[in-house]
């Protein structure tokens, strides 16, 4: 059964906070130490102070938030009993707040908080998605939580919050947006509505990511990438993702590679597998050919169009100075080989892999990992 669910009210500037905070008496800010120490948390504390709203700041979130952080955050929620949860930061604070809000409610810790996401990076789309990724350092694993209950009630997309993001982070998060859009577009659960969001996200990335990477002060390009991230989030929250994310979760967990960068490293190789670049052209190649038309890369045949998208994606990643293979990300061959069996098994059983457009076996995933390590595209 096809479906498309929109829950989040999207505000495109800071004025949305006035409506969000109306009538609130207690609020909890979930963020990271950088946001607090740099003073960026004042984006929220100033309007809270002005309205004399009681609040606490939980700033213990680190990249790839783990189970222990979530548990500590839930304890703070139980003490404060906030009416609204304000997540300020990149994907990690938003994902942590999602998990805190869901699990606190399921544990019977009072009524569910109204949940507001305020992204400070243009990448995860977490402000509109039903996904939250929590890590388990002891198992070197990442666990995606997937439920409509995780979707924020509102999101504030303020491009001024991403104006100071450095080029390397812009590249990592920007390629994450592209991966979300492409995987959603070819997903087995894609439909006309998710296609529309994914196509627009792809167009915005193609026109804006390199601009803002090369010129961080281009606020218009910043705004377009912020919107692209949100649109891609809408697309994959409804359509699902695929093997790329299944592999990226375990690759990042084993070798501490930022999530967006892990996605970017793997993207051309997973696309090549799905389209049949390594063996025989698959029906999925037609979907990649449609992406080629959207990006104005189409050729005289489905095969050439699909292959053009795969090659151009790898070239685009190189223009962003991202690693083009796992080896160039600093992973030794010995470490890679030692982790390979675990990564293959984790990717196969990852929830994201279920909506991959091409059925894959362990041998298939192993082959894609090896190609991605050596950089052998076609």
N, C-alpha and C positions, 0 to 999 in steps of 0.2 A: 504494500500500500504506500503510495506516494504521500508525503506530507511536507509542510513548510510552516515553521513556528517562529513567530516574532514576539518577544516579550519585552525586551529592553527599550526604554524610552531614551533616545539619543539627543543630547544637547551638544551644540557645536561651539560653545564658548563658556566662560566662567559664570555667566549670568544664570546658568542652569542651577548653580548651587543655591541661589535664593529660593527657588521652588523646592529643591530637595530638602533643605533644612527647615522649611516652614513647619512649625509645631513640634520640632524635636527638642527634647530635654536632656537626653544622654546619647553620646556618640562614641564609637571606638574607631580610631584611625589605625589601619594596618599598613605598615610600610617597612622600609629597610633602614639600616643605620645611616647610609649615605644621605637619604632624603631628610632624616632628622638632623644630622650633623651639618649638612650644607645649608640648612635653613629653608629648603624647598617645602618642607611640611607646613610652613606658614601659609601656603596656598589654602590650607584647610583651617589651621588654628586661628588665623585672623578673623575669618567670618564666624567661627565658633565662639571666640572670645567676644566679638561684637554683639552676638546674640545671647551671650551669657549661658551658653550650652555647656553642661558638664561633659568632659571628655577625658579619655586616656589615649596614649599613643603606644601601640605595640610595634616596636621597631626591630624585632629580633629576626625578621625574615631574611634569609640568605638565598643566593641562587640555588635553584633546585630544592625548594623547601622540603624538609623531611618530616617524618611522623612526630618526632619529639617537639619540633617547633609548633606543629598544629596543636598538639596536646597543651603546650604552654599558653597558646593563644586562646584556646577554649577556656582555660582556667580564668584568664582575664575577663572573658565575656561573662562567665558565671558570676564574677565579683561585681562587675559594672551593670550588667543587665541592660545593654544599650538598645535603643530603639532603631538606630541606624548604624550600619557598618560601612566605613569609608575606606576603600582600598586605593592607595596612592602609590604608583610605581610601575615597573614593568610587569611581565608575566608572572614573576615569582610572588610578589605581594598579592596580586589579584588571585592567583591560584590558591595561595595560602588562605586568604580570606574566604574564598569559596568553600574550601574544605572545612574551615572552622565553623562557618555558618551552618553548613549542612549537618556536620557531625554533632555540633552542640544541640541543634534542634532534635536530631534523632536520639540523642541521649536524654531528652526530656529536660533540657536546661531553660525552659521558658518558651515564649513565642519566637517565631522566626524573625530575625532582624530584616528591616528594609536594607537592601544591599546596593551600594553605589560604587561603580568602578571608574577610576580616573587614571587612564594609562599615561605613562611618561616616556614610553617608547612606542614606535610604530612598527609592531611586528606580530605580537601573539594573537591579536583579535580576541583575547580572553574576556574583554569587556562585554562581549555579546554571545559568548559560546557556552555550551553545556559541558565543557571539558575542564578538568583540573588535573595536573600531573604532580604527583607526590613521590618523593624519592625514599628509598630505603638503603642507606649507605652500607649496612651490614651485608646486604644481598647484592650490592652493586646493581640495583634495579630501580626502574621508574614505573609507577603504577598510574595509569590514566583512570580517573573517575569520570564517568559519563552518565549524566542524568539532567533532565530539564530543570530539576530543582537547583542546579548550580548557576543557572543563567541570572546575571545581575538584573535588578529592577530598573536601573538607570545607568547611563554612561555619560561622562563629560569628556568630549573630545576637544581639547584646547591645545592648538598647535604651539602656543608659547611654551608649553611644558616640555616640548621636545627640541626646542631651539638650540639648546646647548649640548645635545647628544653628540659625542665625538664620531668621526667618520667610520672608525672600525665597528662601533656598535650600530651605526646607521646601516652599514653593510650587512652585518649579521642579522639584524631584525628585518631589514628590507627583503633579504632573500628568504626569510621565514614567511613573509607575506606572500611572495611568489609561490613558494611551495604549497602553502595552504590553498591558494586559488587554483593551482594546477591539479592538486590531488582531489579537491572538491569537484572540479570540472570533469574528471575522468572516473570518479567514484561510481560504484554500482548503485548508489542511492541518489545520484544526481537527477535533477528535474529542471523544468524550464525556469523556475524561480531561483534555484541555486546557481544555475548557469548564468543568469543575468548578473547576479552579484559577483560571481567568479570572473566573468568576462570583463566587467568594469574594473575590478581590482587589478587584473592583468594589464589592462590598458594604462591605468594610473601608475603602476609600477614601472612599466616600460617608458613612460614619458617623464617620470619624476625621480626615480631612485638614483640614477647616475648624476642627475643635476644636483640633488641635495648632498650626495656623497662628495662631489667635487666642490660644491659651494654650500657649506653648512648654514650660511646666513640667508639662504633662499627660503623665506618663510612660506611663500606660495607652494613650493615643492614640498615643504614640510607638511603643510596642511593636506595636500593631496595624498601623501604617503600615509598620514594619519587616517584619512578616510578609506584608503585602500586596505589598510590593516583591518578596519572595522568591517568593510564589505566582505573581505576574505573570511573573517570570523563568522559572519552570518552564513556564508556559503558552506563552510566545513562543519559548522554546528548542526546544520540540517542534512547535509549530504554525507558527512563522514570524511575520513582521510584515506590513508592507504599504507602500502608497504614502506614508503619513504619514512613516515613517522614511526612505524613499527621498528625499523632499523635504527633511526636516529635516537630514539629513546635509550636503547641499550648501548649504542656507540657512545653517546654522551655520558651515560652513567659509568661506563667502564674507564673512559679516558678523559673525563672532565672537560669535554669539548662543549662550549656553549650551544644551546639547543638550535638556534637559528643557523649557526655555522655547520653543525652536524647535518642539518637538513640540506644546506646548500652543497656540501661535499657530495652527498649521496644522490641528489636530485637528477643529474644527467644520466646516471647509471641505472637508476630505477625506471626512469622514463624509457631508456633504451630497452630494458627488459620487458616492460609492459607493451611497448610498441612492436616488439619482435625484431629489434635491430640485430640481435645476436643469433637468431635462428630463422624463424619464419614470421612474416608480417602477420600481426594479429588484428582482430576487429577494433581493438583499442586505438590502433594507429589512426583511424578516422577521427577520433576525438582529438588527438594531438594535431591532426591536420586542420581541425577547426580552430584550435589555438593559433596555428600558423596564420590563418586568415585574420584573426583578431589582431595579431601582432604584425601583420603585413609581411609575413615571411613565407607565404605559400608558394609552392612550386607547381609544376605541370601535372603532378600525380599525388595521390595520398601518401605513397611511400616517400617521395622526395620532400613533401611538406612536413611529414612527421619527423623524418631524419633531420630536416633543417631546424626544427624547434629544439631537438635534443642537442645538436651541435652548438646552436646559438646560445642556448642556456648555459652550456659549459663556458663559452667565450665570455658571456655576460658576467659569470661568477669570477672569471679571471680579471675582468676590468675593475671589479670591486676589490681586487687584491685579497680574495679569500683563497684558502687552500683548494686546489683542484683535485686532490685525492687525500686519502686517509694518511698516507705516509708523510705528505708534506704538512700535515697538521701536527707532526711531531711524535707519531706513534711508531715505535720500532717494530720490525717484522716479527721478532720473537714474542713481544707482548701481544701483538695482533693475533698471531697463531695460537697463543695460549688462551686467548679469550674467545676465539672464533666459534667454537662449539656452543658456548653459553650464549653468545650473541645471536646465533642462528636460531636457537631454540626460543629465546626471548622474543625475537622479532616475529617468529611464526605464531606465537600465542598472544602477541600484543593485540589489544582491542582494536587498534587502528587498522591493522592488517586485514580485518574481516571485510572491509569495503574496498579492498584493492581490486581494480578491474580485471586483473589476470590472476587466476588461481596459481599459487606458488607452493612448491615443496621445500623441504629443508635444503635439498641440493640446489634448487634455484636460488634461494636466499644466500647460500654459501657462495655461489658463483658471482652474484651481484656484489657481495662484500669484497671478494677477491679482486674483482674488476675495479671497485671503488678504491681499494688499497693501492693498486698499481697505477691507476689512472688510464687503463686501457678502455676507451669508450666503445669503439666499433671495430 
